[in-house]
Amino acid sequence: MKTYTSASDHVQLHDLLFVTLLSEDQVQERVREIGAEITQAYRNKKPLFISILSGAFVFAADLIRAFGGDCEIGFVKLASYSGTRSSGDVQTVMGLEKDLQGRHLIVVEDIVDTGRTLHFFLDHLRSRQPASICTVTFLRKPDAAEFPVPIDYVGFDIEDRFVVGYGLDYDGLGRNLPGIYQRSK
Ligand code: 5GP
């Protein structure tokens, strides 16, 4: 049996080796800090957290428990398929049945890479007339940015290399790792 612990400094997933970038303690401390900041900002507002599946489910679960007020949570799956338009992939939003009109929304992402996913999703949300929208991502790769997306809360800015753990996978594996691991050079 393979045992993952936060003390391990590397992990093998399929054919790739990953090394520790952020320990479980660093991850948890940062989540508590962001939770406290959002608690202050959303006093008496009963926000609706919206977690983008699949990767953000672990961060979202910790974040709402670090949030100290009334809140709700919903989950969305963004599916892309090749469209006939020249713009390439077209995305659809699945699972967001709630009435968003007049709600204070907090969009929760695992990682913002090019910004494409969030850029598209924010456009969709704006059309549903919420009272406000804010964005929180656990990780961001500033050097990979291609689409302009406003991010209100960022856990960590990281270099443009593939990472796993804390909800993020490599071909299905690694989501259960409590820290963040970066692909070894
Ligand atoms: P974007 O649309 O910003 O280019 O990419 C966002 C999505 O790409 C993330 O939600 C995540 O699913 C995936 N992604 C981007 N970078 C990484 C990475 O380093 N590791 C993993 N596991 N997924 C990533």
Residues whose N, C-alpha, C, O or C-beta is under 5 A from the ligand:
A	BS01	5GP	G55 I111 V112 D113 T114 G115 R116 T117 L118 R161 F162 V163 V164 L168 D169 Y170
